Structures are given as structure tokens and as C-alpha cells.
């Protein structure tokens, strides 16, 4: 066959196998995450340059508030996933109360987006800005989409559909972001961004509710003790994430106030969260298989896949960590522009934080979705014990920003190691024996 013929077959008319690969869940989910990371970078670049320093600090504070809600979304997402995933794998009737959980959560987030900025404005004696409520709603719905809705879709084996919705939604948000550059109005951007998210969230909720309602398979009785244990397990896992990823914001704000140290810490965490998004995506691609192995009590396969995913995420996170280590000022100058105050001497601490997120994120996520009560309880206790030493030390000694990052790097490395060890399945605990 001529070169031209080969070119036409591979490029002009891709083979069915190539077409299937290009639209596979793994490729689409990875593409969506890459687009999300680019969007987050673009949003950071836009806000840091379009807003004055005092208003940018307010946006940082509102974003931090959304981080405090994230563990709640993670807890509810885990409950939905565990309940629905076991039903799907075992061909049972899904738990209908998941529908009510999604509805209540979206109402709570909407109310919080109005009440919290109002309370802040009243407490500071300043004017209330509707744009702040729109932005907070946008940030809160980001968590709702990524944890509540996505977990529910994955459990129902609707990952392919959901990732297509996510791609379309993100493309719409990219178009909305251009309004910030064209209008130079934060209010216009925030209102449009929140409006688009509300529309997509309502659509996704309706589709998931229909899917749950269409299941008409034999049901199985679940004991009250099992239901209580599921909630307890999810909340313990959420507590660990809260201590690792959210409470440090409160500790830094309480110790140093809303100022330069908080901005440095937030800047590093913004970069770390971008890397965590990539690690989480790699783990999520393997999550349906891993959860199926867990439900089917295939311990060897579950452990092998768990180890492969964790190692892959650590190796992937080492790439951006190396870039930061080589030229920290350039990286954060590109991200923050004139608002960059990250000290160059923090390069090694930041690099370790980034690699540690590649360990912590997949290990803790896969562990949390197994509904392993004993392992998650131990994980939460160990993380709580470590935090009980690190957080008071920060408050008492008030380290400079570089040493503060070393404190957090230590916390993250220890937590990631514990999650990696605890995430591997054990025969006796799967069988319900501690």
C-alpha cells in the first residue's frame, strides 16, 4: 500500500479501534482534566491581573471558604458512590435516598453563597457585593460537580456521559472567562460563570435521578448498623481530608491574619491543587475497576491496581515538581504576575509538597471509596494525631513562610505514606474481622 493510502487510512479515516480509543473514558477524562487545569491557570492569571490587590485578597479568602465545604461534598460523594456502586455491581436496586442527598446539598450551597458574603460584609462594616456571592456559588458548585455528581455518575457507570458533559461545560466556562477580559467587570464574569454552572448542574442532576429511578432490579435489605457504619466511614475519611487540605488555611489565617503569608501559602496550594487534579484523574480512571474488585472481594487484583495507580501518580507529579525546583520565581511570576510574593528559597519545600500530593491524593481517594471501616478509622486517627502536633507548633512558633511550607510538607508526606499503607486491602478486614 502506498504512503498516501496509509495516510488516508490512519488520518483521514481512522480505524474503528482508533476511534474507540479517542472517545474512550480514559482519554476523555484525561482531556477534561487537562482542560480544567488550563482553565484554572487562565482564571488565576486573569483574576490576579484584573483585580487590585485588596480585591484579589478577598477572592482568595472566598476561594478558601469553598475549600472548607469540599470535605462535605467528598463525604456525600463517597456515600453515594459506595451505596450505588455496590448496587450496580450486584444488580440490586439503588438506594433512592441518594436523590434527596443531592437535592439538599445543592440547596445548602446556594444558600451559603448568599449568606456568607453577607455575613462577611456585615462583620467588616463594608458594602455587600453581589459579585462575591456569584463567585462563591461558582466555587461551591465546582466542588459539587467534581465530587457529588461525578462520584454518583461513576458509580452508575455513566462516566463516559458525565465526562462529555464536563467537557462541554468547561468549554462554556472558557467562553465566559473571555468576558472578564473584554468587559473588565468581575460582576459580569462571576454572574455568567455561576449561571452556566447552575444550568449544567440541574441538567446533570436530572439525568442522574432518571438513571437511578429507572433501575428496577431485585432489592436487598441493608441493616441499620451497615448504614451507620457507611456514614461514619465517610465522615472519618472526610475528616482526614479536612485536616490535610483545609484546616491549614484556617491555621495560617488565624496565626498570620489575611496578609502576605496567607497569599504565599494559597499560591503554593493553588499549584499543588492543579497537580492533585491530574493525580486524581489518573486514579479515577482506575476507580471503577478497583471498586469492582473490592466489591467482588478480589484482594490481589485490588492491591495490584492500587499500587500501580499510586506509583503512576507519584511519577507524574514529579514532573511539575522538577520544573518548580529548577526555576521557582519564573513559575509563580507566570501564575501570579504582580501579585507574586512567593520566596525563591521555598523551591525545595514546594517541590516536596507537589510530589507528596501525588502520593496522598490517589492513596487517600482509593482508600476512602473502599468503605473499609477499619483502615479508614486508623487513617483518620493517625492524621489527627499528626495534625495535633503540627498545627499548634505553627501557631506557637509562627515560622516564616519558607519554614511554614516545610511544616506542611512534613504533614503531607506522613499522611500520604499512611494512606498508601492503609489503602492496600486485607483479607481479614474485608471479611469483617478487625
C-alpha positions in Angstrom: 0.0 0.0 0.0 1.3 3.5 -0.9 2.2 6.1 1.7 -0.8 8.1 0.6 -3.1 5.1 1.2 -1.7 4.6 4.7 -2.1 8.3 5.5 -5.7 8.2 4.4 -6.5 5.1 6.5 -4.8 6.4 9.7 -5.5 10.1 9.5 -8.4 10.8 7.1 -10.4 7.8 8.0 -9.3 6.5 11.4 -9.8 2.8 12.1 -12.7 1.8 14.5 -10.1 0.8 17.1 -8.5 4.3 16.9 -11.9 5.9 17.1 -12.8 3.9 20.1 -9.6 4.9 21.8 -10.0 8.6 21.1 -13.5 8.6 22.6 -12.7 6.2 25.5 -13.4 7.2 29.1 -9.7 7.4 30.0 -8.8 9.7 27.1 -11.8 11.9 27.5 -11.4 12.1 31.3 -7.7 13.0 30.9 -8.6 15.6 28.3 -11.2 17.1 30.5 -8.7 17.3 33.4 -6.1 18.9 31.2 -8.7 21.5 30.1 -9.7 22.1 33.7 -6.1 22.7 34.7 -5.6 25.1 31.8 -8.8 26.9 32.7 -7.7 27.1 36.4 -4.4 28.6 35.3 -6.2 31.1 33.0 -8.6 32.0 35.8 -5.7 32.6 38.2 -3.9 34.7 35.6 -7.0 36.7 34.8 -8.0 37.4 38.4 -4.5 38.2 39.6 -4.1 40.7 36.8 -7.6 42.2 36.5 -8.2 42.8 40.2 -6.5 45.2 42.6 -4.5 43.6 45.4 -7.2 44.1 48.1 -10.0 42.7 46.0 -7.8 39.8 44.9 -7.2 39.0 48.6 -10.9 38.9 49.1 -11.3 36.4 46.2 -8.5 34.3 47.8 -10.5 34.3 51.0 -13.8 33.3 49.3 -11.9 30.5 47.5 -10.6 29.3 50.8 -14.2 29.2 52.1 -15.1 26.9 49.3 -12.3 24.6 50.3 -14.0 24.2 53.7 -17.1 22.9 52.0 -15.1 20.5 49.9 -14.9 17.8 52.6 -18.7 17.8 52.9 -19.0 17.2 49.1 -16.4 14.5 49.4 -18.3 12.8 52.2 -21.6 12.8 50.4 -19.9 11.8 47.2 -18.4 8.8 48.9 -21.7 7.8 50.4 -23.4 8.0 47.0 -20.6 6.0 45.3 -20.5 3.2 47.9 -24.2 2.8 48.0 -24.8 2.9 44.3 -21.7 1.1 43.3 -22.5 -2.0 45.4 -26.0 -2.0 43.9 -24.8 -1.8 40.3 -22.1 -4.5 40.7 -24.5 -6.8 42.5 -27.5 -6.0 40.3 -29.6 -4.6 43.1 -32.0 -1.7 43.4 -30.0 1.6 44.0 -30.7 3.4 47.3 -33.2 6.0 46.5 -32.2 8.4 49.3 -29.2 9.4 47.3 -31.5 11.6 45.2 -32.5 13.5 48.3 -28.9 14.0 49.3 -28.0 15.6 46.0 -31.1 17.9 46.2 -30.4 19.1 49.7 -26.7 19.7 49.0 -27.3 22.0 46.1 -29.9 24.0 48.1 -27.4 24.3 51.0 -24.6 25.5 48.7 -26.9 28.1 47.1 -27.9 29.5 50.5 -24.3 29.6 51.7 -23.2 31.6 48.6 -25.7 34.3 49.7 -25.4 34.2 53.4 -21.6 34.0 53.8 -20.7 37.1 51.8 -23.5 39.0 53.5 -22.1 38.0 56.9 -18.6 39.0 55.9 -19.7 42.4 54.7 -21.7 43.0 57.9 -18.8 41.9 60.1 -16.3 44.2 58.3 -18.8 47.0 58.1 -18.3 47.2 54.3 -20.7 47.1 51.4 -22.1 43.8 50.2 -21.1 42.9 46.6 -23.4 40.6 44.7 -20.4 39.5 42.5 -18.9 37.9 45.6 -22.0 35.7 46.1 -21.9 34.7 42.4 -18.2 33.9 42.6 -18.7 31.8 45.8 -21.5 29.9 44.2 -19.3 29.2 41.2 -16.6 27.9 43.6 -19.0 25.8 45.6 -20.6 24.3 42.6 -17.2 23.3 41.3 -16.9 21.0 44.4 -20.4 19.8 43.9 -19.8 18.8 40.3 -16.4 17.2 40.9 -17.3 15.2 44.0 -21.1 14.7 44.4 -22.2 14.5 40.8 -19.1 12.8 39.4 -19.0 10.1 42.1 -22.7 9.4 41.5 -22.1 9.1 37.8 -19.1 6.9 38.1 -21.0 4.6 40.5 -23.8 4.2 37.9 -21.2 3.5 35.2 -22.2 6.8 33.5 -18.6 8.1 33.5 -18.5 8.4 29.7 -21.6 10.6 29.6 -20.5 12.7 32.5 -17.1 13.4 31.1 -18.7 14.6 27.9 -21.0 17.0 29.9 -17.9 18.2 31.8 -16.0 18.9 28.5 -18.9 20.9 27.2 -19.3 22.8 30.5 -15.7 23.7 30.7 -15.7 25.0 27.1 -18.6 27.2 28.0 -16.7 28.5 31.1 -13.7 29.3 28.9 -16.0 31.4 26.8 -17.3 33.1 29.9 -13.8 33.8 31.1 -13.3 35.9 28.0 -16.0 38.2 29.3 -13.6 39.2 32.2 -11.0 40.4 29.7 -13.5 42.1 27.3 -15.6 43.8 30.0 -13.0 44.2 32.8 -16.0 43.6 35.1 -15.7 41.0 37.8 -19.5 41.1 38.4 -20.3 40.2 34.8 -17.8 37.3 34.8 -19.0 35.9 38.2 -22.7 36.1 37.3 -22.2 34.4 33.9 -19.9 31.7 35.4 -22.4 30.9 38.2 -25.3 30.9 35.8 -23.6 28.4 33.4 -22.7 26.1 36.4 -26.3 26.2 37.7 -27.7 25.2 34.3 -25.3 22.3 33.9 -25.7 21.1 37.5 -29.5 21.0 37.1 -29.2 19.1 33.9 -26.7 16.6 35.4 -28.9 16.1 38.5 -32.0 15.4 36.4 -30.1 12.8 34.2 -28.7 11.0 37.3 -32.1 11.0 39.0 -33.6 9.4 35.9 -30.9 6.8 35.8 -31.4 5.9 39.5 -35.2 5.8 39.1 -35.0 3.5 36.0 -33.3 0.8 38.0 -35.9 -1.9 38.6 -33.9 -4.8 39.9 -34.4 -7.0 43.0 -33.7 -5.1 46.2 -31.7 -6.2 49.2 -32.2 -5.2 52.8 -29.4 -3.2 54.4 -29.0 -3.3 58.2 -29.1 -0.1 60.2 -25.7 -0.9 61.5 -24.2 -1.1 58.0 -25.8 2.2 57.1 -24.5 3.9 60.2 -21.0 2.4 59.6 -21.1 3.7 56.0 -21.8 7.3 57.2 -19.2 7.0 59.9 -16.6 5.7 57.5 -17.3 8.5 55.0 -17.1 11.2 57.7 -13.9 9.9 59.1 -12.4 9.9 55.6 -13.7 13.4 55.1 -12.1 14.5 58.5 -8.7 13.3 57.2 -9.0 15.4 54.0 -10.3 18.3 56.1 -7.2 18.2 58.3 -4.8 17.9 55.5 -6.1 20.2 52.8 -8.5 22.6 54.5 -7.7 23.2 58.2 -4.2 24.6 57.3 -5.9 27.6 55.7 -7.6 28.3 59.0 -4.4 27.8 61.0 -2.5 30.2 58.7 -5.3 32.8 58.7 -5.6 32.6 62.5 -1.8 32.8 63.0 -0.8 35.4 60.4 -4.0 37.1 59.5 -5.2 37.8 56.0 -1.9 39.0 54.5 1.2 38.1 52.7 1.8 34.7 54.4 -1.7 33.6 53.6 -1.2 34.6 49.9 2.1 32.7 49.8 0.5 29.6 51.2 -2.5 29.9 49.0 -0.3 30.4 45.9 1.6 27.2 46.6 -1.7 25.3 47.3 -3.2 26.6 44.1 -0.3 25.0 42.2 -0.5 21.8 44.3 -4.2 21.5 43.7 -3.6 21.7 40.0 -1.2 18.8 40.3 -3.6 17.0 42.5 -6.3 17.3 39.9 -4.1 15.4 37.5 -3.3 12.7 40.1 -7.0 12.4 40.9 -7.8 11.9 37.3 -5.3 9.1 36.9 -6.8 7.4 40.0 -10.4 8.0 38.9 -9.7 6.2 35.6 -8.9 3.1 37.5 -11.5 3.7 40.2 -14.4 1.7 38.6 -12.2 -1.4 38.2 -10.7 -1.0 41.6 -14.1 -0.7 43.3 -15.4 -3.7 41.3 -12.5 -5.8 42.6 -13.3 -4.6 46.1 -17.0 -5.4 45.9 -16.2 -8.8 44.4 -13.6 -9.4 47.2 -10.7 -9.9 44.7 -8.0 -8.7 47.1 -5.0 -9.5 45.0 -6.3 -7.6 41.9 -7.4 -4.7 44.1 -4.0 -4.3 45.7 -2.1 -4.6 42.4 -4.2 -1.9 40.8 -4.0 0.3 43.9 -0.1 0.1 43.8 0.0 0.8 40.1 -2.2 3.8 40.3 -0.3 5.3 43.3 3.1 4.8 41.7 1.9 6.3 38.4 0.6 9.4 40.2 3.8 9.9 42.1 5.9 9.7 38.9 3.5 12.1 37.1 3.7 14.7 39.9 7.5 14.6 39.9 7.5 16.4 36.5 5.9 19.7 37.7 7.9 19.4 41.0 11.1 19.3 39.0 10.0 22.4 37.0 9.4 24.3 40.2 12.7 23.2 41.7 14.6 24.5 38.6 13.0 27.9 38.5 10.5 28.8 41.2 10.4 32.6 40.6 9.5 32.1 36.9 6.7 29.6 37.6 5.0 31.8 40.2 5.6 35.0 38.2 3.8 33.4 35.3 1.0 32.3 37.6 0.5 35.5 39.7 2.1 38.3 37.8 2.4 41.4 40.0 0.8 39.6 43.0 3.7 37.1 43.2 5.4 37.2 46.6 6.5 33.5 46.8 10.1 33.5 48.1 12.6 31.8 45.8 14.1 29.9 48.8 10.9 27.8 49.1 11.7 25.8 45.9 12.6 22.5 47.7 9.7 22.6 50.1 7.2 23.4 47.3 8.6 20.5 45.2 8.2 18.1 48.0 4.7 19.3 48.6 3.8 18.6 44.9 5.3 15.1 44.9 3.6 14.4 48.3 0.2 15.3 46.8 0.9 12.7 44.1 1.2 10.2 46.9 -1.6 11.4 49.1 -4.3 12.1 46.6 -4.7 8.7 44.9 -4.0 6.7 48.0 -6.5 8.5 50.2 -9.1 8.7 47.4 -9.0 5.0 46.6 -8.9 4.1 50.3 -12.0 6.3 51.0 -14.0 4.7 48.3 -13.5 1.1 49.5 -15.7 1.7 52.6 -13.0 -0.1 54.6 -14.1 1.0 58.1 -11.0 -0.3 60.0 -8.4 1.1 57.6 -10.1 4.5 57.3 -10.5 4.7 61.1 -6.8 4.1 61.6 -6.0 6.6 58.8 -8.2 9.3 60.4 -6.7 8.7 63.9 -3.1 8.9 62.6 -3.8 12.0 60.6 -5.5 13.6 63.6 -2.5 12.8 65.8 0.0 14.2 63.4 -2.1 17.4 63.0 -2.4 17.8 66.7 1.4 18.3 66.8 1.9 20.3 63.6 -0.9 22.9 63.9 -0.1 24.0 67.4 3.6 24.2 66.5 2.7 26.6 63.7 0.6 28.7 66.0 3.2 28.9 68.8 6.4 29.3 66.8 4.9 31.4 63.8 7.6 30.2 61.3 8.5 32.3 58.3 6.7 31.4 55.0 9.5 29.0 53.9 9.5 27.1 57.2 5.7 27.1 57.2 5.8 25.3 53.9 8.2 22.7 55.4 5.7 22.1 58.2 3.0 21.5 55.7 5.3 19.3 53.5 6.0 17.1 56.5 2.3 16.7 57.3 1.5 15.8 53.7 4.3 13.3 53.3 3.3 11.5 56.6 -0.4 11.5 55.7 0.3 10.2 52.2 2.5 7.4 53.5 -0.2 6.3 56.0 -2.8 6.4 53.2 -0.6 4.3 50.9 0.0 1.7 53.5 -3.7 1.6 54.7 -5.1 1.5 51.2 -4.0 -2.0 50.5 -6.7 -4.5 51.2 -6.6 -7.2 53.9 -8.5 -10.4 53.8 -9.5 -10.4 57.4 -10.9 -6.8 57.3 -12.8 -7.5 54.1 -14.4 -10.4 55.9 -15.4 -8.0 58.7 -12.8 -9.1 61.3 -10.6 -6.5 62.9 
